[in-house]
C-alpha cells in the first residue's frame, strides 16, 4: 500500500505542479479576455436567465429542461468538497488558500461557460432520442482526436468513481459518525440503496430530484453562513485580512497548525477550488448536453452560475466560518474541522448539526448526479449497454467509500482531477474561436 501512496504522490506532484496551475489559471484568463470578461459584465443577465428561470419550462431540443440540467449539475458540484475540501485546503495551506480558491473561481466562470457551450454545440442525438455530450465529443469532433477523447472518457470513469462514490461517501459517513456514532459501513449501505432508487430511473428522475433538492440544500447552508457573519460581525474584517494577508505571506506554525509554504498554499487552494467547482474538468457538459435549449449559449451561462454558487458563495461560507472561529489552528481536518468551526461560530450545538445535515445532503446530491458522468463516458466508450453495469458498480463503490481513509482518497481525487483537466484545457484553448463566435452570435440576436 505504501508503494501505491508513493506512486500517487509523485503523479499528484506532477499534475498539480506549477505547470498545471499555470495552465488552469492561464486558460481561464485567456478565455475571460477573449469573451471580454463576460462573467462580470453580463453577470446580471446570467443570473436572471439561470436562477431567475429555475422553475420555468424550456424551449428547443433536448431531453430535460435547461433548469433541471443546470440544477443537476450544481447538485453534482456543490458537494462535500465545499465542506471537507475547503477545510482540508485551509488545514494545509492556512487562510490564504481561500484567496486562491477565489482566483480560480473568478476565471473558472469563463472556463465553465466555454465548456458547456461547446458541449451543447457538439452534442449528439442518439437513436433512442437521448442526447450525449461532454468534452469527449468536442475533443473528437473539434480536435479530430479519438485517442485524446477516449483518454478523457476513461479518466472521467476513474475520477468520478474516486471523487464521487468514494470521496463523497467517505465525507458523509465521517460526518454522521462524528455526530451520532453510527458506524460508517452502515451509513454507506443505506446511501447505496437510496442512490440506487434514483439513478435507476435515469437522467429524468435525477433531474426531477435535483430540481428541488439543490435549492433546499444550498438554502440551508447559505442561511447558516449569513447567521455566522451576523453573529460574529466584529470578526469578519479580521477574517478577510487574514485571508488576503495569508495569500502572499503563508502562515507559520500556530496552535495545531504546522505551518505552510507559498507553493503549498497556492496548490491546495487551486486544487480544492477545481475539485469544488469542476471548472476546467470538462465533466459538467455531460449533464448540460441533455438540456432543452435553442442555442448553446443559453445553457453555457449556467456554467458561470455554477461556479459562482459553488465557490464564491457556498465554499466561501465554509472558509469564512473556519477563519472567523479560529478553528483552522486546531489541527483538525476535513468535515471535522468545519463542524468545529460552525460549533464555535453558532450558539449551542446547532452548528455541528447544520454541517452534518449539509454534508449528507451535499454528498447525496453528488452521488445521484455524478454517476451520470460515468454512465455517459462509458456510453461513449462501450455503448448504451454499459449503463446498467455502471449503475450497479457505482452503488458497490459507495459501500467501499464508506470505509476509506480520508487523506489518501483526497490525494487520489486531486490526481484524477488533474489528469482529467489536461486534455480538456488543451481543447478549450484550441476551440476558443468557436466559443467566441457562438457568444457573439447569441448576444447579437438578443439586442
LINCORHU-V291172 format. One record per helix or strand. SS is the DSSP state (H for helix, E for strand). FROM is the first residue (numbers start at 1). TO is the last residue. If there is no record, write none. Layout:
{{SS & FROM & TO} {SS & FROM & TO}}
This chain:
{{H & 2 & 15} {H & 18 & 34} {H & 38 & 41} {H & 43 & 49} {H & 51 & 53} {E & 61 & 61} {E & 64 & 65} {H & 66 & 77} {H & 80 & 82} {H & 84 & 93} {H & 96 & 121} {E & 124 & 125} {E & 131 & 132} {H & 135 & 143} {H & 146 & 180} {H & 184 & 199} {H & 202 & 231} {H & 233 & 248} {E & 254 & 254} {E & 257 & 257} {H & 262 & 277} {H & 284 & 288} {E & 291 & 293} {H & 296 & 325} {H & 327 & 329} {H & 334 & 345} {H & 350 & 382} {H & 386 & 401} {H & 406 & 430} {H & 432 & 445}}
